[in-house]
Amino acid sequence: MNPARLTIPPSIPADAALLHGAVELLGTIEELPSDATGVLGFGSYGKVLVESRSICWAVALGMEQRLTELLRHQRNPPLPREFVDDLFRECKRTGRHLGETLLASGEISEAGLRTALFRHTTEAIAHIARSGAKCEGFVPHAQAGYDARFVFTPPEVLASIGGRCDRALAAAARVHLDVRLVPDSQGLAFIRDARMSTPVIVAVGAQTDLRVAHLLDLASWASSLFDVADLFDPGVRFVTGTWRSSNAVVAWRDGETYYAARCASRAAATILAARLDEARSPT
């Protein structure tokens, strides 16, 4: 069984308030100095541990047992609760990192651990964002060097939260980006929802390093480009243009999902457009 497909409550549905709060919270992380390591506090609602603008950990009010449940369900049948609790106690006793201890146990795979940590972190940020709690400050600390396999970028988290609008669509969009993107391109997938004031980002490409605000700007730009194209030809499936004066962009749509890719060169944009044209051509 694929651990990522397990459904484990609770789950916060995506709505305008959640997405607005998430964008604000993630934007705060991206505004920190590039070498900052420490904790963003949100009062009693939770905290987010960050390093170099990446998210290492997050916890929210009422989620004390959530990680235990997520870790248990990385196996089928689930791991005994006592086993996971014993590992937590061992980490506290020895000072060893939780991830290192879990992997050493042989009961949880690297992929399973990453899935559990990412889901816990995303849910915690969603809880904090949905609460409307404001950041009360940043407390730096000296500890650094978190395992890069288990830290997450703000765009990853934003896409995961947006993907709650339609989890199946978001999963398909991630696969689509993996297949379609070419070297020297960074892409995202989004949907247009009349209940939301901006496009809802549901997936980002593996190499995307654009900030959250830029991703939203790119999605809005691509959305507007299709609105203009539809005035002349509602059947247009992909368009190209220049975003922010110097960035070649290819945007396309597949059913309800829209995609946009910023290309580092005109050559990359040309190759991507050719790949999209070839994919839609009958064989």
N, C-alpha and C positions, 0 to 999 in steps of 0.2 A: 504494500500500500504506500502511496506517495504521501508523506507526512504533510506536505503543503496543502493537500486537499481535505484534510480533516477539518471538520467544523466544530469549534469549541467556543461556547459562549463565554463572556459577553461580547457583543459587537456593536459598535456605534455607527449608525448609518450616516452616509455623507449628506450634509445639507449646507446651506449657505453660511450659517453661523460657524459650523465646524471648519469649512474650507477657509473662511476669512481668518479665523483664529489660528489655523495651521500656517497660513501664509505669513501672518504677523510673527508667530513664534519662530519659524524657520528663518525668516528674514533677520531676526535678532541674532541668530547663530551666525549667519553669513556676514554680519556687520562687525563681528569680533575681529581682533587682530589675527593675522594668518597663523601666528605661532601660539595663540592663547590656549591654555589647558586649564580647565576648572569646571565649576558648576554654576548653571543658571538656576536661580531659585524662583519659585512661583508660590511662595507662602506655603500654606498647608496643603495646597493642591498638588504639589509635586516638584520635581527637579529634573534637570537634564545635564548629564555629564558630557562635555565636549572636548575635543582635541583637534586643533588646526581646522576648525570649522566643520569637522565631522562629528557625528553623534555616536558616542561610545555606549551610552546607557541612559535610560529614562525610567522614572517611576512616578506613579500617580496615586492619589488617595484611593484606597479601596482595592489596590491591586497586589496586596501582600502575598497572596498565594498563586497569583496568575502564572508566574514563570514556572513554578513547580508543575502546574497542570500542563503547560505547553511542552515542557521537557518530557514529562511522562508519556505524552501522546506522540512522541517521535518514534515510538515503537508500537507494534501491533502483535500481541496485546500490549496495553500500556505498562510501563515500568511501575513497580510498586512504589507508592508514595514514600514508604520508609527508606527505600534505597536512595531516592533523590534527596530526602531530608538529611540522610547521613552524609551525603556528599557536601551539602551546604555546611554542615557542622564541621566537616574536615577542612573546608576552605577557611572557615573562621579560625580554626585551631592552628593551622599551619601557615596562613597568610598566602597560600597558593591561589592563583587565579582560578576562577570558577571554570572557565572554558578549558583550561589545561587539565583540571581534575576530571571533568566530564569526559574529555576525549581519552584520557588515560584509563578510564574505567572500561572502555571498549563497548559500552552499552549504547552510546550515542555517537552517531557519525558526525563528521565535520559539517556536512550539508544539513543534517538534522539540527545541530546546535545553532547554525546560522539562521535557519528558519525560525526556531523558537525565539532566539534573541531579537531578530528583526521584528517578529510579530509582537513580542512584548513591548519593545521600544516604540513601535508605531502606535500601538494601542494606548500606551501611556501618554504619548504626545497628543493623540486624539482626545483623550480625556482632559488633559490640561487645556488644550485649545478650545474644546467645547465648553469648558467652564467659564471662559472669558477672563481667567486669571491673568494678571499682568506680571511681567518679569520684575522682580524686586531687587535684582542685582546679580552681579557675576562675582563669584569668589574664586580667584585663581589658586592653583596648587602646583606643586613641583612634580608630582607623578606624571609620567608620560610614557609613550612607547606601547600603546595598546595594539593588540594584534589586528593588523589591517584586514584580516579575513572577517572580523566581527565588529567592524565599525561601519556606519551608514551615512550616506550623504543626504543633505536636505532634499534634493530633487527625488531621490529614491523614496524617502518618507512621504513627500507630498504626493507622488504618484500612487503609493500604496493607499493613502487616505482617499484620494480621488477615485481610485479603483473600486471603492466600496459602493459606488453608484451602480456598478454592474461588474461583478467579479469575473464572470465568464468572458465578458468583452475585454476586460483589462488583461486577462491572461492571454487571450488571443492576440491582443495588441503587442504584448511583449515578444511573443514568438514572431510576429510579423516584422517588427523592427529588427530582430536578430537576423532575419532572412534578407531583408531589403537593404539595410544600410551598407554602404561601401566604405573602404578606408578613407580617412580624412573627412568623415561626416559625423555629425552628432544629431540625434533625433529624439522626437517625443511624439506621443499619441495623445489626443484629447477628444472629448465629446462636447457637443453644444447642448446645454440644458436650459430651457426657458426659465427655470426656477433660480438659476445662478446668474450673477452679474458678469461673470467672465467664463471663458472656456474652462472645462474641468480636465486637468491633466491626469491621465490614467496609466501611463507607462513612459519610461525614458530609456534610451539606449544605454548600453553598458558603458560606453566611453564618454557620456555626456558630463561636462563640467560647467555648464552654464548655471548661473545663479537662478534661484527661484523666480525673482522678479523678471529676469530676462526670458526664462521659459514662458512665463505668462504673457509677456509682451510678444514673443514670437508666435505663440498660439493665437493671440488676438489678431496679429498682423495676417497670419495665414487664413484665419476665419474671414477677415474682411476681404482678402484677396478672392476667396471663393464667392463671396457675396457679389463682388463686381463681375466676376467671370459668369456667374449664373444669369446676369442680366442679358448676356449675349448668347450663352450656350449652357443651359442647365445640365447638359450631359458631360461637361468637363470633369475629368477625373484627376488630373494633376496639372499644376501650374508652377512656374518658376519666376523668380524675381530677386530683388536686392533688398535686404533688411539691414537697417542701421547703416546705410550708405555704402558699406563695403563687404557685406556678407552675402554670398550667393546662397539662395535658399530654394529648395524644392519642396513643394507641399502636395499632398495627394489625399484621396479619401477612398475608403473601402467600406461600403454600407454606412453605418452610423458613426464610424470612427474616422477621424481626421488625423493626418500625420504631417509633420514638418521636420526638415533636416537642414541644419546649417552646414554648409560645405566650406572647407578650408581653401578650396580653389575652384575655378570654373571647370577644370577638368573633372574633379570629383562630382560636381553638379551634373555635368554632361553624362558621366557614367551612370549616376543614379537615375537620371531621367530616362536613359536608354534601358536600364534594367526594368523600370516601371512600365515603359512602353512595351517591352518584350513580354512582361508578365500578363498584360491585359490582351495581348494579341492572340487570336485563335490559333491552335496548333493543327 
